[in-house]
Amino acid sequence: MGEASLDMVIVSYQCRDLLRDCLASLRAHPPGVPTQVFVVDNGSTDGTIEMVRMDFPDVELIPSRENLGFSRANNLAIRSGHGQYVLVLNPDTRVLDDSLGTLLALMEERPEIAVCGCRLELEDGSFDHAAKRSFPTPLGALAHFSGVGRRANAPARLAQYRAPEVKAGPVDAVNGAFMLIRRAALDEVGLFDEGYWMYMEDLDLCYRFARSGWVVWYEPRATVVHVKAGSSGSPRNPRLNYAFHYGMLRFYRKHYAGHRNPVLNTAVYLGIATKFVASVAWASLIRGVRYGRGSA
């Protein structure tokens, strides 16, 4: 594959065992090119740092005393590396077979691709529909979050969030759990927007690639296991819930609001606020039920 080289970047927080499995999968399935693995730990207190130093001494460990969030932590490691490609990988993933080699070969053959995603599978083998996405519209977001757009028979205009029409090839966006990125593309459009603490930064980066003429690609020949919410927990705690909805607001305001009707903008902002309140209430209810059961 010529002189290709790869930096792998994993941001961890309180997920020692998941991270161990992730790093073990990378060791078991090397990409066949010179590689450096970076782990940025966002202030874990569960023995993550000690585990990495003991079990994976070849990993470049970057410990942080505070939780920097997804964007800042990833950017910290990306700036520290020099690989021609950068793999941004969640700690709750496990790489399978020759997935990395397959995607690197594809990107070597197609220099127009800025970022490539893969098939994400849940632990039961089912498809994680978040692996590929269309850029959001108010109607598509409403259909997705109401559940209508997630139905198997949902029309394309309602199911657009999951990009069901894309089987392989160009797509609007891929998931931040696994993003194989060309460094030259990052040099052109910039790194992750650090205004997002967590959530939507992957969508934002793909949007900037698309606007600059780069291609975002979904390749299902490569498969990675994704333990959904394995590193963030479910339901989301209040800080993550706020970050998720703030990310939606920031993305819309940054990329859409300037050329949309002010009345529509107001409706979108109110919709995001309403969903945030409902999500916080629902998460509190779920935690209350779990706590009640645990204390019974």
Summary of the structure (lengths in Angstrom):
residues: 296
radius of gyration: 19.1
end to end distance: 59.3
largest distance: 61.8
contacts: 959
relative contact order: 0.14
helix: 46%
strand: 21%
